[in-house]
């Protein structure tokens, strides 16, 4: 228990002390974010704030985290991702170069350090899918890499409001820490790592919450996305089938936003990589919520996802299936209400309206 508390406090304190110096460094080298038509802020802001998170994390990592093979792999891979983010914050790398850097960091943690999905126990008939041996390892590698790169970019995409990406990442990290501790066989290594990362995020969030004094930039969002993806695999390498979807629930906000961003661009016949102002935080702002209120609403949604994930770890199979069905319905309805795909593309809401009109017409006669 002491390693959890001291790990969190150490990384928090170092991040608090380091971030002001990171801010000066970012301004000095010209790593700043100018406002444009896609961005919400209205003045030039220093970015590369993720370096403050990293400095808090790295000090506590070597003091408190057991140096297992996989943890060393996550550290090395995450450090590479951080460097890619720093270069992008300074030089605006092309998407291809950013992706290449992400792939290098991901390949390192997956192949030489062995971080891969493992055994999935199916709920019916006692069957299992074993990704840890034979030719299935060849399938485990690309699936794991796709997951890590996907989550890394999903967290990067939600970094659009002050404190948003940092707060959502902190909630997801705290959720994983709780689940590592309440497992049938608790995982103190993953829990310690989570507390170390959580402290660093909270220390940075002091400077990043609205009104922000520094942005985390791709330095922070890519680093946090990579770590969340890797930690989710560490925590659920061997799981029941229902538990296999728990990492998806934990990371519900960034994955939800990213999935419907792809759907939105397909519906509007735009390239999937085309930037827009249709993300969840943009939609909440368009609905009239303030900057801070929009962030707090998304925090609440993240806490809801995290709590659901924790409940799923302890629920019986049939309860888990009901919870997942309700969760999918809630996600779909929320998507239509906020207009995450488009204000016109609301099939369920429009269907209810047609039924209501038809019923009202019958009553009038």
N, C-alpha and C positions, 0 to 999 in steps of 0.2 A: 504493500500500500504506500509506503514512504517513497518508493521510486516513482509512483504515479504522481503524487503531490509535488515532490521536488522537481521531477521532470517538467511538469506543467509550469510551475512557478519560475524555474530557471529559464525556459524558453520564452516565457511571457516577459520576464524582466529584460532579457537581452534584446528581444524585439523592440520593447519600449525604448530602450537606450539607443539602439542602433538606427531605428527608422528616421529620426531627424537628420542624422549624418548621411543616410541613404538619399534623403530628399535633397540635401545640398549637393551631393555627388551627381544625382540625376540632372539637376539644373546646370551644373558645371559642364557636363559632357553633352548637354543638349538633348537628353532623353526626356522630352516633354510632349504633352498631348495637346494639340491645338483643336479648338472646337470646329465642327463642320455640321453639315445638314443631317448626318446620322446620329450625332452625339448630343447628349443632354446638357453637358456642362457648357458654360459660356465664357470661360477664360482659360488661358494656357495653364496647364497643370503638370507638375513633374510626375513621371511614371517610374517604372522599375522598382516600385515599392516592395515587390515580392522578394527583393534582395534582403529587406529587413526581416521578412518571415524566415528566409533561409538561414540568416545569421543566428537568429534565435533557435531555430531548429537544429542547426549543425552543432552548436555548443552542447545542447542538452542531449543530442543523439549520442555523442561519444562519451558522455558522462553516465547515461542511464540506460540506453537501449542495448540489450544483449546482441553481440555481433554475430548473429547466425548468417549462414550463407545467403539466404534470401533477403535478409535485412541489408546486408552489404550491397547486394544487387540493386535493391530499391534505392539505396543511397547514391550509388554510382549513376544509375539510370536517371534518377531525379536531378542529380547535379548536371548531367548533360542537358536535360530538358531545360533547366534553369538558364544555362549558358545560351541555349537557343533563344529563349525568351528575352534575355538581356540584349542579344544582338538584334532581335526584332524591334525591341523598344528603342534602340539607338538608330538602326539603319533601315527599318521597315523591310524585312526580308520578303522575298517572293513566297507565295503559298507553297511552291514546290520545295524550296529550301527549308521552310519550317517543317513540312511533312517529313523531309529527309532526316532532319534532326530528331524529330519525334520517333521515327522508325529506328534510328540508331540506339536511342535510349531504351526503347522497348525491346529490341533484339537482345541487348546486353542483359536486361533483367530476366528475360524469358529463356534464352538458350544457355549461356555459360552458368547462370546462377539458378536456373531451374524453377522459376516461378511460373506455374501452369495450373489450369483447372485440373481437378483430380477425379474422384469417383462421385457419380450421381446415383443415388438410390431411388429407383422409381417407386411410386406409391402402390402400384398394383402388382401382385404376383411375386414380390420380392426380387424383381430383376434389377440389375444395376448397369450403368454405363461407365466403364472404366477407361478414363482417358490417360491413365498413368503407365500403361504398359502396351507392348506390341505396336502394331501399326496405328493404333488410336492416338499415340503420342504425336504422330504427324498431323492429326486433326486438332489436337489440343493446342499446338503451337499457333496456328493461324487464328483460331478462335480467341485465344488469350490476347494475341497481338491486336486483333480487331477491337476487342473490348477496351484495352488500355488506350489505344489511339482514339477511339470513339469517345470515351469518358473525358479524356484530356481536352479534346476540342469542345465537348459539350459544356464543361466548366468555363472554358475560354469564351464561349458564346454568350453566357449570361452575365459577363462582366460589363454591364452597361449603366449601372447606377452606383452611387457612393455606398460602399459597404456591402453591396449585394453578393458578389461572388465570395468574398471573405466570410460573410455571415452564413451563407448557405453551406460553404465548405466546413465551417466550424460545427454547424449542426450535424452534418453528415459524419464528421470525424468523431464527435461526441457519441453519436448513435452507435458507430462501430466499436467504440471503446466499451460502451455498456454491453453490447452483444458479445464481445470477447470475454467479458467477465461473467456473464450469466449462462454461458454455454455449459453443457453437461460436463465437459472437460475444459475449464477456463484456459484461455490463452494469454498468459501474462506478457509475452513478447509483443504480440499485436496490441494489447492494451497499453503497454508502456509507450510504444511508438505513437499510438493515437493521442495520448496525453501530451507527449512532447510536441507533436504537430499542432494540437489544439492550442496549447499555450502560446506558440509562436503566432498563430493566426489572431488570437485575441489581443496580443500585444500590438500587432499591426493595425487591427481594427479600431483601436483607440484613435488613430490618425486618419483612418479611411472612412469612418461612418460620417454621414451627412451632417454638416458640410465638410467634405473631404479636404485634407491638406496635401495628400499624395495619392496617386493611383497605384494599384499593384502592377498594372501593365501585363503584358504577356509573360513577363518574368514570374509573376505570382500565379496567374490563372493557369498557365501550362504546368507549372510545378505542382500546384495543388491538385489539378485534375489528374496528373500522372500518379500522385501519391494516393488519391482516393481510389483510383482504379486498381492499383497494386494492392492496397490494403483490403479491398473488397474480395480479391482473389485469395489473399492470405487467410482471411477470416472464414471463407466458405469453400475451401478446396474439396472437402468431403462433406456432402450435405444431402438431406432429403430433397426430393424433387421440388416440393413447395419452397423449401429453403433456398433452392438454387436461384429463385427469383428475388430473394431478399436484397441482394446488392442493387438490383434494378429499383426496388422500392426506396432504399436508402438514398439513392442518387436520383430520386424521382423528379425533382424540379429541373435540373439541367437536361436530363434525358427527355422529359416531357416537352420542354421548350424546343429542344433540338429536333425531336421527331416531327412535331407539328410545323416547325420552320421548313423542313423538307417537304411536308405535305402542302404547305401554303405555296411554296415556290412551284411545285408541280401543278397545283390547281390554277395558279396564275400564269403558268407557262413561262416561268423564268428559270435560269440556271440555278441548280441547287446551291452553288457556291456564291450566288449573288447576294450582297448585303441588303438588308432592308430595316425598316423600323416597325416590324410586326411582332417582335419578341414579347414575351409575357410582361416584362416591365414597361415596354412601350404601350401595350394595350391598357395596363392599369393607369398610366398617366393620361391616356386619351379618355378614360372613363371619368376623369376629374380628380383622381387621387393625387395628393402632393408627392414630392420626391420621397420624403421620409416615410409617408404612409404606404407607398407602393412597396418599398423595401420591407417594411414591417409585415405587410400582408404576405409577401413571399417567404419571409422568415416563418410565419405561422404555418404556411403550406408545407414548408420543409420540416417543421416540427411534427406536423400531422403525418407526413410520410415516414419520418423516423420512428414515431410511436407505433405506427402500423407495422413497420418492419420488426420492431421488438415484440409486439403481440404475436406476429406470425411465427416467431421462433418457438413460442410456447403453446400455440394453439393446436388442437387436433386437426387432422387432415380435412374433414368436412367443413369445419369452421374456417379453416384457411381458404378453402375454395370459395365459400360464401363471401369472406372478406375481400378476396381478390376480385370477385365479380362486382361487388359494390364499389370497390376502389376504381375499377375500370369505368363504371358508369359515372361516378363522380368526376373523374378526369375528363371524360367526354363532355359532360354537361358544362363543366367549368370552361372547357375549351370553346364551346359554343357561346357561352355567356360573355366571355371577355373578347371574343372575336379573334382567337389566336390563328385561325385559318383565314377567315375573312368575315366581315360583318354580314355578308349575304349568305355564306355557306354555313347554314345552321339547320341541318336536316331534321333533328329531333324537335328543336324549338318550333320550327316551321310546321312540322306535322301536328304538334299540339295546338298551334294557332288555327290550323285548318279545321281540326276537330272541334275546337271551341266555336269557331265561326259557324260551322255546320250545325252544331247543337243550338247555338243562339238563333239561327235561322228557323229551325224547327219550332222552337218555343214561341217565336214571333207569330207563327201561323196558328 
